[in-house]
């Protein structure tokens, strides 16, 4: 199966002129999306909370969370974003994907429309 990345624009919800486009690794195992702290600060996105999170390697840590608008092709959604320590990769998590109504086709390494379950 492997991994793949997609081009995503992250935008400040309160100041839509402040945005940046970057490649995000699609990570359905991650609940939230994440972006480098330096980028989020540059965009004027501020943390609203700190939460404990479980990392892929099994370690538990605390991360700051903010809100941003995520855009990909013709889809957009507000979503929680983790302030990742530089140089951590930008990740596209499950909540953002579901907000877009997209899932993962692991064979073709692309995002595909889904019907989001409500129950």
N, C-alpha and C positions, 0 to 999 in steps of 0.2 A: 504494500500500500504506500508507505512513505509519507512525507510531509510536503506541503506546498504553501506558497504565500500568495496574497492578493494585495492589490493597490487599494488603500483606504485613505479617505480624508477624515481627519479629526478636526472638529470645529468647536470653538467656545460658544456655549449656548446663549450667553448674554451679550456676546460681541461677535456675530457671525463673520465679520471681516477677518477675524483672527483664526486662521486655519492652516493646516499643514497636511501634505499628502506623503504617505510612506508605505513601505511594504510591511505587511503584518503576516506573521506565521499563523496559519489556521490551527487552533488548538482546542478541539472539542472537549478535552479533558479539563480545561480551565473554565471556571464559572464566569469570571470577569475577563474583559480585555485589559491589556496593559500597554503602557507607552513609557518611554524614557522620561524620568522626572524633569530633565532639562527642557524637553520639548513642551511638556504640559505647562511648566512655569512660563516659558516663552509665549505660550498661547493665552496666558492669564487664567488658566484653569486652576482653581484652588481646592484643596482637600476639604471634605465635609465631615469625614470620620476616619477613624483607624479601626481596623478589624484584624483578628487573627486569621491567618490563612495557612493552608497546608501546601507546601511546594511539591513539585513533581518528584524530587529526590527524597520525600518523606519528612523533611524538616518543617517545623512550625515556626512562623515568624509573624510579625505585625506589619501591615501595609496601610498606607494612606490611600483613601478612595476619593475620587472626584466624579463629576458628571460632565459628559461631553456629548456632542452630536457626532455620530459615525455615519459616513456616506460611502457607498460602493455602487458604482454604476448608477442605476436609477432608484436605489433604495437608500433610505435614511432612517435613523432611529436615535433617540437619546439613550445613553447607556452609562453604567458605572465603568470607570477606568481606574486601574491601579497605577499609582506613581511608582514605577520601577526604578531601581537604582541603575544608573549608567554603568556599564554599557549593556544592560539586559535587553534582549530582543523585544520588539513590539509583537504582542500576541493578540489574536482575535478570538475571544472566548465565546462560550455557548450562549450567554444572555444576549450578546450583540447579534449573533447569528439568528437567534430566535426572533429578536426585534425586527430584523429584516425579513423574516419569513423564509430564511434560507437554511439549508442543511448541506452536508458534505457528501459528494460522490468520491469516495476514496480511490476507486479504480481509475477514473478519468482526471483525478486531482483538480476538482472544480467545485464551485458552489452551485447548488440547484434549489429551485423553489420547493417548499414543503408546505403541508397543511399543519399549522401549529396546534398541538393538542391542548385542549382547554380543561381537561380533567386529569 
